[in-house]
Amino acid sequence: MPHDHTPRTVLVTGATRGIGRAIAERFVALGDRVATLSRGTEVPDGVLAVPGDVTSTEAVDAGFTAIENELGPVEVLVANAGITRDGLLMRMSDADFDDVIDVNLAGAFRCARRASKGMIRLRRGRIVLISSVVGLYGGAGQVNYSASKAGLVGMARSITRELGGRGITANVVAPGFIQTAMTDALATDQQEKYLGAIPAGRFAQPDEVAGVVEFLAGPDAGYISGAVIPVDGGLGMGH
């Protein structure tokens, strides 16, 4: 932990597994006070879990209030909660589209809106939205997911224009394929196909995404806002 690191209150949504878990663990290791909105699943050691559901404004408000009471105002928000409901466009139901937008895009909005109140009072804050290479690259069978993740870019840039003068930054991290239980479960030929498209020739480790989030939330990134930072081994270059 850096000697000059002042512990902050950090909220990471979707912190129970994969990328979100790695991000939460990274902030815990730094000595920050870390919380997540939980629906009863196991959270990493050192993370305060408060009940919350990003699809409910009331639940988000109550969750933030509980975190503020316990740990102090949220200074860093990492909006990572996400779901998929993949399917071809012509067969995709309204529910499959709406559910993905409601969690991935509107959920990030609800959390950013609530976090902004405390950040404006503090005159500082870091908002990091976890998107995906698919948001700008596209993905067959992922019209809903791609749209939700692309929407985060417009959200971060609008927040930057609105709150940039108040010491608040908003950035997007766009991971590519990450080594998780989901990629491990892919058939070997499918894994090789994906690896063949990635210039780095490998999947990322969750901690490689967490490191970029840590940087964006830290003091060295105070003049970076509205940026989209890919962590994809070169897969989405130019997108």
C-alpha positions in Angstrom: 0.0 0.0 0.0 1.4 3.4 -0.9 2.5 5.3 2.2 0.6 8.4 1.2 -2.6 6.6 0.3 -5.6 8.0 2.2 -8.3 5.4 2.5 -11.4 6.2 0.5 -15.0 4.8 0.5 -15.3 2.7 -2.6 -18.5 1.1 -4.0 -18.1 -1.7 -6.5 -21.3 -3.2 -7.9 -21.3 -6.8 -9.0 -18.4 -7.6 -6.7 -19.2 -11.3 -6.0 -17.2 -12.9 -8.9 -15.0 -12.4 -11.9 -13.9 -8.8 -12.7 -15.9 -7.2 -10.0 -14.5 -9.4 -7.3 -10.9 -8.7 -8.5 -11.6 -4.9 -8.5 -13.1 -5.1 -5.0 -10.1 -7.1 -3.7 -7.7 -4.6 -5.3 -9.2 -1.7 -3.4 -9.3 -3.7 -0.1 -5.6 -4.4 -0.6 -5.0 -0.7 -1.0 -6.5 -0.1 2.4 -9.8 1.5 1.1 -13.2 1.0 2.7 -15.0 -1.1 0.2 -18.7 -1.9 -0.1 -21.0 -3.6 -2.6 -24.7 -3.9 -3.2 -25.5 -7.5 -2.6 -28.5 -9.8 -3.1 -27.2 -12.3 -0.6 -24.3 -13.9 -2.5 -20.8 -14.3 -1.0 -18.6 -11.2 -1.2 -14.8 -11.0 -0.9 -13.2 -10.6 2.6 -13.1 -7.1 3.8 -16.0 -5.9 1.7 -19.1 -4.5 3.3 -22.2 -6.0 1.7 -25.4 -4.1 1.9 -28.7 -5.2 0.4 -29.3 -3.6 -3.0 -30.6 -4.2 -6.5 -29.4 -1.8 -9.3 -32.7 -2.1 -11.1 -34.5 -0.3 -8.2 -34.0 3.4 -7.5 -35.3 2.8 -3.9 -33.0 -0.1 -3.3 -30.0 1.9 -4.7 -30.8 4.9 -2.5 -31.2 2.7 0.6 -27.9 0.9 -0.1 -26.0 4.1 -0.6 -27.5 5.5 2.6 -26.4 2.4 4.6 -22.9 2.6 3.1 -22.6 6.3 3.9 -23.7 5.7 7.5 -21.2 2.9 7.9 -18.2 4.0 5.9 -18.7 7.7 4.9 -19.6 9.3 1.5 -18.8 7.2 -1.6 -15.8 8.7 -3.2 -15.2 6.1 -5.9 -18.0 4.3 -7.8 -17.2 1.3 -10.0 -20.4 0.3 -11.9 -19.7 -3.2 -12.9 -23.0 -5.1 -12.4 -24.0 -6.8 -15.6 -26.0 -9.6 -17.1 -26.3 -11.2 -20.6 -29.4 -12.5 -22.4 -27.8 -13.5 -25.7 -30.0 -14.3 -28.7 -30.3 -13.5 -32.4 -32.0 -10.2 -33.2 -35.1 -11.7 -34.9 -35.8 -14.0 -31.9 -34.9 -11.6 -29.1 -37.8 -10.9 -26.8 -38.6 -7.5 -25.4 -38.0 -8.9 -21.9 -34.5 -10.1 -22.9 -33.7 -6.6 -24.3 -35.2 -4.6 -21.5 -33.7 -6.7 -18.7 -30.1 -6.3 -20.0 -30.6 -2.5 -20.5 -32.2 -2.2 -17.1 -29.2 -3.8 -15.2 -26.2 -2.8 -17.4 -27.1 0.7 -18.5 -30.0 2.0 -16.3 -28.4 0.3 -13.2 -25.1 2.2 -13.8 -27.2 5.4 -14.2 -29.0 4.9 -10.9 -25.8 4.3 -9.1 -24.0 7.3 -10.8 -26.9 9.6 -10.1 -27.0 8.7 -6.4 -23.2 8.8 -6.1 -23.0 12.2 -7.7 -24.9 13.8 -4.8 -22.2 13.1 -2.3 -19.4 13.7 -4.8 -20.7 17.2 -5.6 -20.7 18.0 -1.9 -17.2 16.7 -1.5 -16.1 18.4 -4.7 -14.3 15.3 -5.8 -15.1 11.8 -7.0 -14.3 9.0 -9.4 -16.9 7.2 -11.5 -15.7 4.2 -13.5 -18.1 2.4 -15.7 -17.2 -1.2 -16.8 -18.2 -1.6 -20.4 -16.9 -4.3 -22.9 -15.1 -4.5 -26.2 -18.4 -5.8 -27.5 -19.9 -2.3 -26.8 -18.0 -0.8 -29.8 -16.9 -3.9 -31.7 -20.3 -5.5 -31.8 -21.2 -9.2 -31.2 -23.5 -11.5 -33.1 -26.4 -12.4 -30.8 -25.6 -9.6 -28.4 -27.7 -6.6 -29.7 -29.0 -6.0 -26.2 -25.6 -6.4 -24.4 -23.7 -4.4 -27.0 -26.2 -1.5 -26.9 -26.1 -1.4 -23.1 -22.3 -1.4 -23.0 -22.0 1.3 -25.8 -24.5 3.4 -23.9 -22.0 3.7 -21.0 -19.7 5.7 -23.2 -22.2 8.4 -23.8 -23.1 8.3 -20.2 -19.5 8.8 -19.0 -18.9 11.6 -21.5 -22.1 13.4 -20.5 -21.3 13.1 -16.8 -17.8 14.5 -17.6 -19.3 17.6 -19.3 -21.8 18.1 -16.5 -19.5 17.5 -13.4 -16.0 17.9 -14.8 -15.6 21.3 -13.1 -16.4 19.8 -9.7 -13.4 17.5 -9.4 -15.4 14.5 -10.6 -14.1 12.2 -13.4 -16.1 9.6 -15.3 -14.4 7.0 -17.4 -15.1 3.7 -19.1 -13.0 0.5 -19.0 -13.8 -1.9 -21.9 -12.4 -5.4 -21.1 -12.1 -8.0 -23.8 -12.0 -11.7 -23.1 -11.1 -12.3 -19.5 -9.9 -15.6 -17.9 -13.0 -16.5 -15.8 -15.1 -19.6 -15.2 -17.1 -18.5 -18.2 -14.2 -18.6 -20.7 -12.8 -21.8 -19.0 -16.1 -23.5 -19.9 -15.8 -22.8 -23.6 -15.0 -25.6 -25.9 -11.3 -25.8 -26.9 -12.0 -25.0 -30.6 -14.1 -22.0 -29.5 -11.3 -20.8 -27.2 -8.8 -21.1 -30.0 -11.0 -19.2 -32.4 -11.3 -16.3 -29.9 -7.5 -16.4 -29.1 -6.8 -16.2 -32.8 -8.5 -12.9 -33.1 -6.6 -11.4 -30.1 -3.2 -9.9 -31.0 -1.9 -10.6 -27.5 -2.8 -14.3 -28.1 -4.2 -14.8 -24.6 -7.2 -14.0 -22.4 -6.7 -11.3 -19.7 -6.5 -12.0 -16.0 -9.2 -10.2 -14.0 -6.5 -8.4 -12.0 -5.3 -6.8 -15.2 -8.7 -5.0 -15.5 -8.6 -4.2 -11.7 -5.2 -2.5 -12.2 -6.6 -0.1 -14.8 -9.6 0.7 -12.5 -7.3 1.4 -9.6 -5.3 3.8 -11.8 -8.4 5.7 -13.0 -9.6 6.0 -9.4 -6.3 7.2 -8.1 -4.5 10.6 -7.9 -2.5 10.2 -11.2 -5.7 10.1 -13.3 -7.2 13.4 -12.1 -7.0 14.9 -15.6 -8.4 11.8 -17.4 -12.2 12.0 -18.0 -14.6 10.8 -20.6 -12.0 8.3 -21.8 -12.6 4.7 -23.0 -9.7 2.5 -22.0 -9.7 -0.9 -23.6 -8.2 -3.9 -21.7 -8.5 -6.4 -24.6 -5.1 -7.3 -25.8 -5.7 -5.3 -29.0 -8.9 -7.1 -30.0 -11.0 -4.0 -30.6 -8.3 -1.6 -32.0 -9.8 1.5 -33.5 -13.3 0.8 -32.3 
